[in-house]
Amino acid sequence: MTPVADNIVDSVKSGRCILFLGAMASAASPEEEHRYVYRDAPPGGGELSRRLALKFGYPDADVKNLQRVSLFAQFKKSSNRAEMVKAVAREIRRPTDESPDDFPMEPSPALQMLAGLPFRIVITTNYDQLFDTALRDARSLRRVRKTPLIRVCDISRNAPPEEVPDEFTEENPVLLKLHGDIDRPASVVITEEDYITFVQMMAHPQLHPIHEYIRVKIRAWPTLFIGYSLKDYNLRLLFRTLRWGMQDASIPLSFSVDPFPDDLVVAVWGEGNGKMVSFVKENLWKFVPELYRRVIGKDYEG
């Protein structure tokens, strides 16, 4: 069994923990033996970038730089924003040849387990609807079917973020799609310019992409990062900005599940008096089932 620290279990059980999901949370299970197997997974950021680079004829060597490759795809003479986002959608949905409008991908067992835990706020940078589906299929600890409130950050809107309730519940969790939704092409944050726009909006009191009620909880509750590497500069910028001005003693300890965390990031974020993150050096396919078992009291049965 993979040990899961008591403070993580207690935070999740209490409902006072924010789940932050990245692309690798939907990754295929490893080749080695696991009880839960998932193979038909959407591509991670690097693989998605490589496929876009091939499709649009990206000329440079950094084919896994998704922000750069997608920017090239958008502004190529024979393309535009709609064509670039359509290509992204095809890769993360992979429709069948027989039914090109069908979305055959299903949430992985890991996503289904996470959806069954009592998170009240979930933030994701994924563009797909896999976790949306997992939440709608899940039940709360009281066996009530969940009805998630899906909120999509949209950098194309010159308006405040979509409203959320001032109280968050397990039965009606808020799923905030921080980088947009593939069904709303203008909302997708993927290119270098999109990220610049996103950062600009964070500096605007009325246009901040994250609702004030959620920002309050981010400052008060620990965050559990799954499917991310905190080597991602944009994620660190967001996380630090949201907690700007807080004293070290008042910052809740967050957790990052990452089998191979970057040594320098660990030194800056996970050590010393200003420690903000505890790094769990484990594969999510071992961590998530054990977290589920500790919180729910039994193994996930599917």
C-alpha positions, 0 to 999 in steps of 0.5 A, a space after each residue: 500500500 502507498 502511504 498517504 499522509 494523515 494531513 492530506 486525508 483529514 483535509 480531503 475528508 473535511 471538504 476543506 481541500 481544493 483539488 487542482 487537476 492537470 493534464 496528466 491526471 487523465 494520463 494512461 495507467 503505467 505499463 506495469 501491473 496495476 489494479 486499475 487499467 486505463 489506456 485510451 487517454 487523451 495526450 498530455 501537453 507535450 504530446 499534444 504539442 508534437 501532434 500540432 507541430 506535425 499537422 501545421 508544419 512547425 519549423 523549429 526544434 521545440 515541438 513540445 512547447 505547446 504555447 509556441 506551437 499553438 501560436 504558430 498554428 493560429 497565425 499560420 497563413 493557411 490557418 486561424 484561431 478556429 482551425 487551431 482549436 479544432 485541431 486541438 479538439 480532434 486530438 483530445 476527443 479522438 472521434 471515431 471514423 464511423 461517428 465523427 461527432 461522438 466522443 468515445 473517451 471515458 473518464 479514467 478510474 483515477 478521475 472517477 475516484 477523485 470525483 467520488 471524494 468530497 471536494 467542494 472546489 475543483 480547478 482544472 486547466 484541462 479543456 476536455 469534459 472528462 472530469 465534468 462527466 466523472 462528477 456527474 456520475 459520482 455520488 457524495 458521501 451521503 450517496 446523493 448524486 452530485 450536480 456540479 456547477 461548471 464554470 468556465 474562465 473566458 479570456 474573451 469576455 470583458 466581464 467579471 467571472 461567472 457567479 458561484 455560491 458563497 457556500 460550497 457543498 459536496 453535492 454541488 461542487 464547483 468545477 472551475 475550468 481555468 483555461 477554458 473549455 474546448 466547446 468554447 474556442 474563444 475561452 481556451 488558454 493555450 498560446 503564449 498570447 493567451 497566457 499574457 492576456 490571462 495574467 493581465 486579467 488577474 491584475 484587474 479587480 473586476 475581470 480577475 478570471 477566478 471568482 472572489 469567493 474561490 480566491 478566498 478559499 484558495 488562500 484559506 484551504 490547502 490545495 492538492 495538485 494532481 497531474 501537474 509538475 510545479 516546474 510549470 512557470 505559469 502554474 507557479 505564477 498563478 499560485 503565488 499571485 493568489 497568495 500574494 501578501 500572506 504571511 508564511 505562518 498563515 499559508 496552508 500547506 498544499 500537496 503536489 503528487 509528482 513522482 519526479 519533482 524538479 529539485 530546484 522547485 522543491 528547494 524553493 517551494 518545499 523546504 525552509 521556513 517559507 515551505 508552501 508545498 509538500 511533495 508526494 513523490 508517487 505515481 497518481 495511479 498508486 496515490 489516488 486509490 489509496 487516498 480513496 480507500 482512506 477517505 471512503 473506507 473501502 477500495 474503489 470498485 468501479 
